[in-house]
Each structure stands twice: as C-alpha cells, then as structure tokens.
Amino acid sequence: MSLEITVTTENSNSKRVSIAGSLDSNTAQELQHSVDAEIGDTIATVIFDLKELDFLSSAGLRVIFKTRKMMDNNGGRFLLVNLQPQIKKVFEIIKALDGMNVFKNQEEMDNYLAAMQNKVIDGE
C-alpha cells in the first residue's frame, strides 16, 4: 500500500503533516524525508493528522516518536489528531498515548490550542 503525505503551513510557525495510506517499513523513510525537509528549528508546533492513515507499523512509530523528540528538544509542541480506531489501538498497545496530546478531531484540537493561547494572553 502507498503513502500520501501533505505538509501544510498552519501559521508562520506551525506545520500540519497529513498522512494517508500505510505507514510501514516500505514508506516510513518517505515520511522521514518530508519531516526533515519541512520541520526546522523555527517550527513551534507540528500536527500529525492521521485521519486517512489506514495502517501503522513500528517503522512508522519510529518516525512519529523521532519527530516528537525533535519538537520536545526544540521546546515545541507535537500533536496527533484524527486517529482512526485501529491506529489509536497501536498507540494503546505500546502505552504511548500517556503524555501525548491526542485529539478526537479538528474542533477539539482547535479548542485546546485556543485555551493554551488564552493562558498566555491572561498571563497564566
């Protein structure tokens, strides 16, 4: 199965990486190349949108966790959104959801981001 990757700019310092298809040992390197090319030190937030992801293997998990680690090291945020049930199950199996920001849908993620920004504005 193939992989389709679309990287879009959310704002000046955020990128959304939409992934469709199968993220496995045959396609993980393709995602890694996209992340390496698109995500730099100036990016504060990376959103992995998994709405169209059908399959996730350990090779795909490595790319996801490497991206998360990069964002953590840069003081940025790493968000997962729109996990399909089978993809969420993979994370549950390895108990990886603890400490990660995972959102049911775009609206829930937008509400979270708005609340976090309001905290900054309110000086919390």
C-alpha positions as CSV (number, residue, x, y, z in Angstrom):
1,M,0.0,0.0,0.0
2,S,1.3,3.5,-0.7
3,L,1.6,6.6,1.5
4,E,0.5,10.1,0.7
5,I,2.0,12.9,2.7
6,T,0.7,16.5,2.6
7,V,2.5,19.2,4.6
8,T,0.7,22.5,5.0
9,T,1.6,25.6,6.9
10,E,-1.0,26.3,9.7
11,N,0.6,29.7,10.5
12,S,4.1,31.1,10.5
13,N,5.4,28.6,13.0
14,S,3.1,25.5,12.7
15,K,3.0,22.7,10.2
16,R,0.4,20.1,9.6
17,V,1.5,16.7,8.3
18,S,-1.4,14.8,6.9
19,I,-0.7,11.2,6.3
20,A,-2.9,8.8,4.2
21,G,-2.4,5.2,3.4
22,S,0.1,2.8,5.0
23,L,2.9,4.0,7.2
24,D,5.2,0.9,7.3
25,S,8.7,-0.2,6.7
26,N,8.3,0.5,3.0
27,T,7.0,4.1,3.4
28,A,8.4,5.3,6.7
29,Q,11.6,6.7,5.1
30,E,9.4,8.8,2.8
31,L,7.7,10.4,5.9
32,Q,11.1,10.9,7.5
33,H,12.3,12.8,4.4
34,S,9.3,15.0,4.4
35,V,9.7,15.8,8.1
36,D,13.4,16.5,7.6
37,A,12.7,18.9,4.7
38,E,9.7,20.7,6.2
39,I,10.2,20.9,10.0
40,G,13.0,23.1,11.2
41,D,14.0,25.0,14.4
42,T,11.6,27.8,13.7
43,I,8.5,25.5,13.8
44,A,6.8,25.6,17.2
45,T,4.0,23.2,16.6
46,V,3.8,20.0,14.5
47,I,0.4,18.4,13.9
48,F,0.3,14.9,12.6
49,D,-3.2,14.5,11.1
50,L,-3.9,10.7,10.8
51,K,-7.4,10.9,9.6
52,E,-6.6,9.0,6.4
53,L,-3.9,6.7,7.8
54,D,-5.0,3.1,7.4
55,F,-2.1,1.2,8.8
56,L,0.8,1.9,11.2
57,S,3.8,-0.3,11.8
58,S,6.8,0.0,14.2
59,A,8.8,1.7,11.4
60,G,6.1,4.4,11.2
61,L,6.1,4.7,15.0
62,R,9.8,5.4,15.0
63,V,9.3,8.4,12.7
64,I,6.5,9.7,14.8
65,F,8.5,9.4,18.0
66,K,11.6,10.9,16.4
67,T,9.5,13.9,15.3
68,R,8.0,14.2,18.8
69,K,11.5,14.1,20.4
70,M,12.8,16.7,18.0
71,M,9.9,19.0,18.9
72,D,10.4,18.3,22.7
73,N,14.1,19.2,22.3
74,N,13.3,22.4,20.5
75,G,10.7,23.4,23.1
76,G,7.9,22.9,20.7
77,R,4.6,21.0,20.7
78,F,3.8,17.8,18.9
79,L,0.1,17.0,18.4
80,L,-1.7,14.0,17.0
81,V,-5.2,14.4,15.6
82,N,-7.9,12.3,14.0
83,L,-6.6,8.9,14.9
84,Q,-8.6,6.1,13.4
85,P,-9.6,3.3,15.8
86,Q,-7.0,0.9,14.5
87,I,-4.2,3.5,14.7
88,K,-5.2,4.5,18.2
89,K,-5.1,0.8,19.2
90,V,-1.5,0.7,18.1
91,F,-0.6,3.5,20.5
92,E,-2.7,1.9,23.3
93,I,-0.9,-1.4,22.8
94,I,2.5,0.2,23.4
95,K,1.1,2.6,26.0
96,A,2.3,5.6,24.1
97,L,-0.6,7.9,24.5
98,D,0.3,8.9,28.0
99,G,1.8,12.4,27.9
100,M,0.9,12.9,24.2
101,N,-1.6,15.4,23.0
102,V,-4.2,13.4,21.1
103,F,-7.4,14.9,19.8
104,K,-10.6,13.4,18.6
105,N,-11.0,15.8,15.8
106,Q,-10.0,19.3,14.5
107,E,-12.5,21.1,16.6
108,E,-11.2,19.6,19.8
109,M,-7.6,20.4,18.8
110,D,-8.6,24.0,18.0
111,N,-10.3,24.4,21.3
112,Y,-7.2,23.1,23.1
113,L,-4.9,25.4,21.2
114,A,-7.2,28.4,21.8
115,A,-7.2,27.6,25.6
116,M,-3.4,27.4,25.6
117,Q,-3.1,30.7,23.8
118,N,-5.6,32.3,26.2
119,K,-3.5,31.2,29.1
120,V,-0.5,33.0,27.7
121,I,-2.6,36.1,27.0
122,D,-4.0,36.0,30.5
123,G,-0.5,35.6,32.0
124,E,-1.1,32.2,33.5
